Amino acid sequence: MASGYLTTHVLDTSTGKPAAGLSVTLYRFEATAKVKVSHMTTNADGRTDSPILPKDGFREGQYELEFEAGDYFDSIGVPAESPRFLNRIPIRFGISDIDAHYHVPLLLSPFGYSTYRGS
């Protein structure tokens, strides 16, 4: 059985604070389908309360985390453009080691973002 798992952490670099209340959805790519695996919301620390992909569902493959940045910015009162420059942010990545901890953080602002494989 796999012992790896997947987590995230979202920091709002425009406020210098964790991005609380941000909706995150995880998808797995299977053959020609994009399959929803889980959906969570970040807590006050900008993290989900549990792994987005826990040990019992962890397996190799291609994945996508989708961050609902537009809804988050609306909720904290960032004036909306029409359309908003960053609305939904997809991050595609691969999992090749089922025994590893994959951490995919997001550094976010209304006009830019960055990510990396964390620990």
PEQUIRA-V38161 format. One record per backbone hydrogen bond with DSSP energy under -0.5 kcal/mol. NH is the residue of the N-H (numbers start at 1). CO is the residue of the C=O. E is the energy in kcal/mol with one decimal. If there is no record, write none. Layout:
BEGIN
NH_CO_E, NH_CO_E
END
This chain:
BEGIN
3_98_-0.7, 4_98_-2.4, 5_100_-1.2, 6_53_-2.1, 7_102_-2.3, 10_46_-2.9, 11_9_-0.5, 11_106_-2.5, 12_17_-3.1, 13_11_-0.9, 13_108_-2.6, 14_108_-0.8, 15_12_-0.9, 16_12_-1.9, 17_12_-1.3, 19_10_-2.6, 20_18_-1.3, 21_42_-2.2, 22_19_-0.7, 24_40_-3.3, 25_66_-2.2, 26_38_-2.7, 27_64_-2.6, 28_35_-2.6, 29_62_-2.6, 30_28_-0.6, 30_33_-2.9, 33_30_-3.1, 35_28_-3.1, 35_33_-0.7, 37_26_-3.2, 38_26_-1.4, 40_24_-3.0, 42_22_-2.3, 43_47_-3.7, 46_43_-2.3, 48_8_-0.6, 52_6_-1.7, 53_6_-1.3, 57_54_-1.5, 58_54_-0.5, 58_55_-1.1, 61_95_-2.2, 62_29_-0.5, 63_93_-3.2, 64_27_-2.2, 65_91_-2.4, 66_25_-2.9, 67_65_-0.5, 67_89_-2.7, 68_23_-2.5, 69_67_-1.7, 69_87_-0.5, 70_87_-3.2, 72_68_-1.7, 73_69_-3.0, 74_70_-2.4, 75_71_-2.1, 76_72_-1.3, 77_74_-1.1, 78_73_-2.6, 86_110_-0.6, 87_85_-0.6, 89_67_-2.8, 90_88_-0.6, 91_65_-2.8, 92_90_-0.5, 93_63_-2.2, 95_61_-2.9, 96_94_-0.5, 98_96_-0.6, 100_97_-1.7, 102_5_-2.8, 102_100_-0.6, 103_101_-0.6, 103_118_-0.6, 104_7_-2.6, 105_103_-0.6, 105_116_-0.7, 106_9_-2.6, 107_114_-2.7, 108_11_-3.1, 108_106_-0.6, 109_112_-2.0, 112_109_-0.9, 114_107_-1.8, 116_105_-0.6, 118_103_-3.2, 118_116_-0.8
END
